[in-house]
């Protein structure tokens, strides 16, 4: 690429768009057709470019937003900027990469976790839960209260929020043996994701099965 501009990058991503990949992604709510290994190869070549990342994020292109999360400098974003970015990250993969590759590495992560956790927008709240799940292994307080909320709200939560709460439930059961029995009991009683289609040799997201498998591997 002779000159790295947004138009150059968008053109390259468009050339990488594969209808078969797009068809698979659309089943999961993601509207792009770029193979993620190829996307990472583009990011590796571009290296860190914060200004370009910001420009790519401002496009309406999902692949461009994903690329932005890979070439940005996470600590360079202000808290309000990250909050605004999350609220425009409406596809699952963009949302997931923004939280995991950018927000988790930001000095504002804890403030945002607290702000998002009970946000009225369930997609935003799911980011708060994802950040909370990342803290579960080192948490010594508040875990029982988290289980209380999960027990009360997970069954009827919207899909994205339910998934994040279920992940938190499983993580508590995996990491804290004193709360494992309660986490498993909640999962068995609520039956969230019990019938989720799981490919062979993959672990079910059903919390009791997930907990049992992760503990077995240790």
C-alpha positions in Angstrom: 0.0 0.0 0.0 1.7 3.1 -1.2 -0.1 5.5 1.1 -2.1 4.5 4.1 -5.4 6.3 3.9 -8.9 5.3 4.9 -9.8 5.0 1.3 -6.8 2.7 0.6 -7.7 0.5 3.6 -11.4 0.4 2.7 -10.5 -0.7 -0.9 -8.2 -3.4 0.4 -10.9 -4.7 2.8 -13.5 -4.7 0.0 -11.1 -6.7 -2.2 -10.8 -9.3 0.7 -14.6 -9.6 1.1 -15.7 -13.2 0.6 -19.4 -13.8 0.0 -19.1 -17.2 1.7 -17.5 -15.7 4.8 -20.1 -13.0 4.8 -22.9 -15.5 4.7 -21.5 -17.3 7.7 -21.0 -14.1 9.7 -24.4 -12.8 9.0 -25.9 -15.8 10.8 -24.1 -14.5 13.9 -25.2 -10.9 13.4 -22.0 -9.6 11.8 -22.2 -7.8 8.5 -18.7 -8.3 7.0 -17.1 -10.9 4.8 -13.4 -10.6 5.5 -11.6 -13.7 6.8 -10.2 -12.7 10.3 -6.8 -14.2 9.6 -6.5 -12.0 6.6 -7.7 -9.0 8.6 -5.1 -9.6 11.2 -2.4 -9.8 8.5 -3.5 -6.3 7.3 -3.2 -5.1 10.9 0.2 -6.6 11.3 1.4 -4.8 8.2 -0.1 -1.5 9.2 1.2 -1.7 12.8 -0.1 0.8 15.4 -1.6 3.9 13.8 -3.9 5.7 16.2 -5.1 8.5 13.9 -5.9 5.9 11.2 -7.7 3.7 13.7 -9.9 6.7 14.7 -10.8 7.4 11.1 -11.6 3.8 10.4 -13.8 3.6 13.4 -15.8 6.6 12.1 -16.7 4.7 9.0 -19.9 2.5 8.8 -17.8 -0.5 7.7 -17.7 -3.4 10.2 -14.4 -4.8 8.9 -12.8 -1.3 9.2 -14.0 -1.1 12.8 -12.5 -4.5 13.6 -9.2 -3.4 12.0 -9.3 -0.2 14.0 -9.3 -2.2 17.3 -6.1 -4.0 16.1 -4.1 -1.0 15.1 -5.1 1.5 17.7 -3.3 2.5 20.9 -5.8 1.6 23.7 -4.4 3.8 26.3 -4.7 6.9 24.0 -8.5 7.0 24.2 -10.4 9.2 26.6 -13.1 7.7 28.8 -15.9 9.5 27.0 -14.5 8.5 23.6 -14.5 4.8 24.6 -18.1 5.2 25.9 -19.2 6.7 22.6 -17.4 4.0 20.6 -19.1 1.2 22.5 -22.5 2.7 21.9 -21.8 2.6 18.1 -20.4 -1.0 18.3 -23.7 -2.7 17.4 -22.4 -5.9 15.8 -21.3 -8.7 18.1 -17.7 -9.1 16.8 -17.0 -5.3 16.9 -18.4 -5.1 20.4 -16.4 -8.1 21.5 -13.1 -6.9 20.0 -13.6 -3.3 21.3 -14.1 -4.6 24.9 -11.4 -7.2 24.8 -8.7 -5.6 22.7 -9.2 -1.9 23.7 -11.3 -1.2 26.8 -9.6 -3.9 28.9 -6.2 -2.3 28.2 -7.4 1.2 29.0 -6.8 3.0 32.3 -10.5 3.8 32.2 -11.6 0.2 32.2 -12.7 0.1 35.8 -14.7 3.3 35.6 -16.4 2.1 32.4 -17.1 -1.3 34.0 -19.0 0.4 36.8 -20.8 2.8 34.5 -21.9 0.2 32.0 -22.8 -2.6 34.4 -26.3 -1.4 35.0 -26.8 0.7 31.8 -30.4 0.6 30.6 -29.1 -0.5 27.1 -28.6 -4.3 27.4 -25.9 -4.3 24.8 -23.9 -1.7 26.8 -24.7 -3.5 30.0 -23.2 -6.7 28.5 -19.9 -4.9 28.1 -20.0 -4.1 31.9 -20.6 -7.7 32.6 -17.8 -8.8 30.3 -15.4 -6.5 32.1 -16.7 -7.9 35.4 -16.1 -11.4 34.3 -12.5 -10.5 33.5 -12.1 -9.5 37.2 -13.7 -12.6 38.7 -10.5 -14.6 39.1 -9.0 -12.0 41.4 -12.2 -10.9 43.2 -12.6 -11.6 46.9 -15.7 -9.6 47.6 -19.0 -9.1 45.8 -19.2 -12.5 44.1 -22.3 -13.7 46.1 -24.0 -10.5 45.1 -23.2 -11.1 41.5 -24.7 -14.5 41.8 -27.8 -12.9 43.3 -28.2 -10.7 40.3 -27.6 -13.5 37.9 -30.1 -15.7 39.6 -32.7 -13.0 39.5 -32.2 -11.5 36.0 -30.4 -13.9 33.7 -33.3 -16.0 32.7 -35.2 -13.2 31.1 -32.3 -11.0 29.9 -31.9 -10.1 26.2 -29.6 -12.4 24.3 -26.3 -10.4 24.4 -26.7 -9.5 28.1 -27.8 -13.1 28.9 -24.7 -14.5 27.2 -22.5 -12.1 29.2 -24.2 -12.9 32.5 -23.9 -16.6 31.8 -20.2 -16.3 31.1 -19.8 -14.5 34.5 -21.8 -17.3 36.2 -19.5 -20.0 34.6 -16.3 -18.0 35.5 -17.4 -17.8 39.1 -18.0 -21.5 39.2 -14.7 -22.2 37.6 -12.5 -19.9 39.6 -14.1 -20.1 43.1 -14.5 -23.6 44.5 -16.4 -22.2 47.5 -19.1 -20.9 45.2 -19.0 -23.6 42.6 -21.9 -25.6 43.9 -24.2 -22.6 44.0 -23.1 -21.5 40.5 -23.9 -25.0 39.1 -27.2 -25.1 40.9 -28.2 -21.7 39.4 -27.2 -22.9 36.0 -29.1 -26.1 36.3 -32.3 -24.4 37.6 -32.3 -21.6 35.0 -31.3 -23.9 32.1 -30.0 -20.9 30.1 -28.2 -22.1 26.9 -28.8 -25.7 27.9 -29.8 -26.6 24.4 -27.3 -24.4 22.6 -26.0 -26.2 19.5 -22.4 -27.1 20.2 -20.1 -28.6 17.6 -18.3 -31.8 18.5 -15.2 -31.4 20.6 -16.3 -27.9 21.7 -17.4 -27.1 25.3 -21.1 -26.2 25.7 -21.8 -22.7 27.0 -24.4 -24.2 29.4 -22.8 -23.1 32.7 -22.8 -26.4 34.6 -21.2 -28.2 31.6 -18.7 -25.4 31.1 -17.7 -25.3 34.7 -17.3 -29.1 34.9 -15.1 -29.2 31.8 -12.8 -26.3 32.8 -12.4 -27.7 36.3 -11.7 -31.2 34.8 -8.9 -29.7 32.7 -7.0 -28.3 35.7 
